[in-house]
């Protein structure tokens, strides 16, 4: 039944709105919104660093004299984020470390 532009359903003799304000008996919509929130939260958390975490770990590995692992991490930053400022830093470190070998 349509009332005032909103769709209503009869459930146990009561009229309930089917919009977002109706969580009673509407677990699919609730789960969908929760998953959507988690997805966008994870997406925004992952998009900002552009290799910053890998670069920081590579720098730490380099300080701890674990050069092989640092090289792999620097290479990963350059490969995954070639146009980022972090890739430029990683490439500079790669050049220095490879000359020292």
Backbone as CSV, one residue per row, in Angstrom:
resi,resn,N_x,N_y,N_z,CA_x,CA_y,CA_z,C_x,C_y,C_z
1,UNK,0.852,-1.163,0.000,0.000,0.000,0.000,0.901,1.230,0.000
2,UNK,0.505,2.293,-0.706,1.292,3.511,-0.796,0.615,4.603,0.008
3,UNK,1.368,5.169,0.959,0.835,6.236,1.798,1.834,7.378,1.809
4,UNK,1.418,8.560,1.422,2.236,9.776,1.446,3.583,9.607,0.746
5,UNK,3.665,8.889,-0.330,4.909,8.753,-1.058,5.850,7.712,-0.495
6,UNK,5.509,7.056,0.612,6.333,6.013,1.208,5.609,4.687,1.091
7,UNK,6.344,3.628,0.844,5.751,2.307,0.752,5.644,1.724,2.152
8,UNK,4.494,1.200,2.481,4.283,0.578,3.785,3.878,-0.872,3.572
9,UNK,4.234,-1.721,4.504,3.824,-3.118,4.445,3.083,-3.456,5.723
10,UNK,2.151,-4.336,5.598,1.417,-4.782,6.770,2.154,-5.962,7.376
11,UNK,2.493,-5.871,8.651,3.228,-6.924,9.335,2.605,-7.081,10.717
12,UNK,2.005,-8.201,10.990,1.326,-8.470,12.260,0.249,-7.431,12.548
13,UNK,-0.445,-7.015,11.511,-1.527,-6.066,11.707,-1.077,-4.626,11.843
14,UNK,0.212,-4.348,11.721,0.721,-2.986,11.863,1.246,-2.507,10.519
15,UNK,1.201,-1.209,10.321,1.805,-0.617,9.130,3.184,-0.108,9.514
16,UNK,4.202,-0.575,8.787,5.577,-0.177,9.082,6.211,0.416,7.829
17,UNK,6.971,1.489,7.970,7.665,2.034,6.800,8.797,1.092,6.383
18,UNK,9.059,1.028,5.096,10.143,0.170,4.608,11.419,0.957,4.381
19,UNK,11.485,2.222,4.771,12.672,3.050,4.618,13.747,2.689,5.617
20,UNK,14.788,3.492,5.690,15.917,3.213,6.566,15.556,3.280,8.034
21,UNK,14.445,3.938,8.372,14.058,4.034,9.767,13.376,2.763,10.276
22,UNK,13.152,1.809,9.397,12.526,0.551,9.794,13.578,-0.548,9.865
23,UNK,14.130,-0.766,11.026,15.129,-1.819,11.202,14.486,-3.108,11.689
24,UNK,13.267,-3.043,12.149,12.580,-4.202,12.695,12.249,-5.192,11.589
25,UNK,12.840,-6.375,11.665,12.560,-7.402,10.678,13.224,-7.148,9.328
26,UNK,14.145,-6.238,9.265,14.769,-5.897,7.993,16.270,-6.113,8.085
27,UNK,16.683,-7.326,8.391,18.094,-7.606,8.642,18.956,-7.543,7.382
28,UNK,18.396,-7.824,6.217,19.183,-7.755,4.987,19.673,-6.335,4.738
29,UNK,18.789,-5.370,4.898,19.168,-3.978,4.693,20.194,-3.552,5.742
30,UNK,20.009,-4.001,6.963,20.936,-3.675,8.043,22.324,-4.237,7.743
31,UNK,22.376,-5.495,7.336,23.662,-6.120,7.008,24.314,-5.459,5.801
32,UNK,23.522,-5.104,4.815,24.060,-4.441,3.642,24.687,-3.099,4.019
33,UNK,24.017,-2.315,4.829,24.555,-1.016,5.220,25.812,-1.157,6.064
34,UNK,25.857,-2.162,6.914,27.054,-2.398,7.731,28.223,-2.781,6.835
35,UNK,27.994,-3.684,5.893,29.051,-4.081,4.960,29.503,-2.917,4.083
36,UNK,28.562,-2.093,3.665,28.902,-0.924,2.869,29.774,0.040,3.671
37,UNK,29.433,0.245,4.925,30.229,1.112,5.795,31.638,0.551,5.970
38,UNK,31.752,-0.742,6.216,33.064,-1.372,6.387,33.880,-1.257,5.100
39,UNK,33.251,-1.492,3.976,33.951,-1.411,2.697,34.524,-0.018,2.463
40,UNK,33.703,1.009,2.637,34.189,2.364,2.383,35.198,2.824,3.429
41,UNK,35.060,2.350,4.655,36.049,2.668,5.678,37.393,2.051,5.313
42,UNK,37.375,0.803,4.906,38.614,0.135,4.496,39.199,0.776,3.243
43,UNK,38.348,1.153,2.312,38.819,1.771,1.073,39.512,3.095,1.350
44,UNK,38.922,3.921,2.181,39.549,5.207,2.475,40.794,5.040,3.321
45,UNK,40.859,4.016,4.123,42.054,3.787,4.936,43.227,3.337,4.084
46,UNK,42.956,2.678,2.991,44.024,2.119,2.161,44.497,3.037,1.045
47,UNK,43.736,4.044,0.710,44.086,4.814,-0.472,45.062,5.947,-0.227
48,UNK,45.231,6.385,0.991,45.985,7.593,1.241,47.484,7.451,1.303
49,UNK,48.044,6.312,1.635,49.471,6.273,1.946,50.383,6.106,0.736
50,UNK,49.918,5.533,-0.364,50.700,5.345,-1.593,52.115,4.846,-1.325
51,UNK,52.215,3.782,-0.575,53.497,3.147,-0.322,54.235,3.677,0.894
52,UNK,53.603,4.559,1.641,54.282,5.152,2.792,54.664,4.103,3.840
53,UNK,53.765,3.162,4.102,54.073,2.127,5.094,55.231,1.248,4.643
54,UNK,55.217,0.823,3.372,56.314,-0.004,2.858,57.626,0.770,2.898
55,UNK,57.574,2.057,2.582,58.773,2.886,2.597,59.336,2.985,4.014
56,UNK,58.466,3.205,4.989,58.916,3.297,6.380,59.533,1.987,6.857
57,UNK,58.919,0.869,6.484,59.461,-0.437,6.878,60.804,-0.675,6.197
58,UNK,60.902,-0.293,4.924,62.178,-0.444,4.202,63.271,0.382,4.863
59,UNK,62.955,1.590,5.281,63.929,2.435,5.952,64.362,1.820,7.285
60,UNK,63.414,1.241,7.996,63.739,0.558,9.251,64.637,-0.649,8.996
61,UNK,64.299,-1.428,7.976,65.116,-2.592,7.625,66.533,-2.163,7.245
62,UNK,66.625,-1.050,6.531,67.936,-0.546,6.139,68.750,-0.130,7.375
63,UNK,68.111,0.523,8.330,68.790,0.930,9.557,69.258,-0.281,10.367
64,UNK,68.498,-1.359,10.274,68.853,-2.580,10.995,69.818,-3.443,10.181
65,UNK,70.305,-2.901,9.088,71.286,-3.567,8.229,70.740,-4.829,7.557
66,UNK,69.432,-4.871,7.352,68.798,-5.961,6.615,68.557,-5.458,5.184
67,UNK,69.649,-5.324,4.457,69.641,-4.657,3.158,68.811,-5.405,2.119
68,UNK,68.885,-6.727,2.104,68.137,-7.504,1.101,66.635,-7.254,1.218
69,UNK,66.135,-7.265,2.457,64.699,-7.032,2.653,64.347,-5.583,2.338
70,UNK,65.207,-4.648,2.689,64.975,-3.239,2.368,64.891,-3.047,0.858
71,UNK,65.782,-3.693,0.121,65.752,-3.593,-1.338,64.425,-4.084,-1.916
72,UNK,63.953,-5.211,-1.412,62.684,-5.757,-1.896,61.535,-4.797,-1.627
73,UNK,61.532,-4.201,-0.432,60.456,-3.269,-0.094,60.536,-1.985,-0.920
74,UNK,61.727,-1.464,-1.118,61.886,-0.281,-1.966,61.417,-0.587,-3.393
75,UNK,61.800,-1.753,-3.913,61.374,-2.144,-5.260,59.853,-2.245,-5.354
76,UNK,59.239,-2.748,-4.305,57.778,-2.874,-4.273,57.112,-1.499,-4.333
77,UNK,57.641,-0.542,-3.595,57.084,0.811,-3.617,57.195,1.405,-5.014
78,UNK,58.348,1.253,-5.649,58.555,1.796,-6.996,57.628,1.116,-8.000
79,UNK,57.444,-0.201,-7.868,56.607,-0.950,-8.801,55.120,-0.620,-8.622
80,UNK,54.653,-0.548,-7.382,53.222,-0.349,-7.134,52.778,1.104,-7.269
81,UNK,53.639,2.044,-6.923,53.264,3.458,-6.905,54.292,4.298,-7.673
82,UNK,54.461,4.058,-8.960,55.561,4.674,-9.713,55.525,6.204,-9.770
83,UNK,54.372,6.807,-9.673,54.271,8.261,-9.797,54.178,8.983,-8.461
84,UNK,54.311,8.261,-7.378,54.164,8.888,-6.059,55.496,9.458,-5.570
85,UNK,55.438,10.412,-4.655,56.672,10.928,-4.053,57.451,9.840,-3.305
86,UNK,56.743,8.880,-2.735,57.402,7.779,-2.027,58.203,6.909,-2.986
87,UNK,57.726,6.769,-4.209,58.466,5.980,-5.210,59.780,6.659,-5.563
88,UNK,59.768,7.977,-5.605,61.006,8.709,-5.897,62.034,8.508,-4.787
89,UNK,61.565,8.576,-3.551,62.455,8.344,-2.402,62.994,6.920,-2.441
90,UNK,62.092,5.966,-2.697,62.498,4.559,-2.750,63.515,4.324,-3.861
91,UNK,63.307,4.952,-5.019,64.243,4.781,-6.128,65.613,5.354,-5.784
92,UNK,65.630,6.495,-5.101,66.909,7.075,-4.667,67.650,6.133,-3.721
93,UNK,66.926,5.536,-2.786,67.540,4.598,-1.844,68.033,3.347,-2.572
94,UNK,67.258,2.883,-3.554,67.687,1.726,-4.349,68.997,2.016,-5.059
95,UNK,69.093,3.193,-5.664,70.316,3.578,-6.379,71.513,3.598,-5.441
96,UNK,71.333,4.177,-4.264,72.430,4.264,-3.285,72.839,2.870,-2.816
97,UNK,71.861,2.047,-2.469,72.167,0.713,-1.943,72.801,-0.184,-3.004
98,UNK,72.366,-0.061,-4.247,72.926,-0.900,-5.306,74.359,-0.481,-5.653
99,UNK,74.665,0.788,-5.515,76.034,1.257,-5.744,76.962,0.745,-4.648
100,UNK,76.433,0.568,-3.456,77.246,0.116,-2.330,77.558,-1.358,-2.356
101,UNK,76.910,-2.113,-3.222,77.131,-3.566,-3.283,78.440,-3.900,-3.934
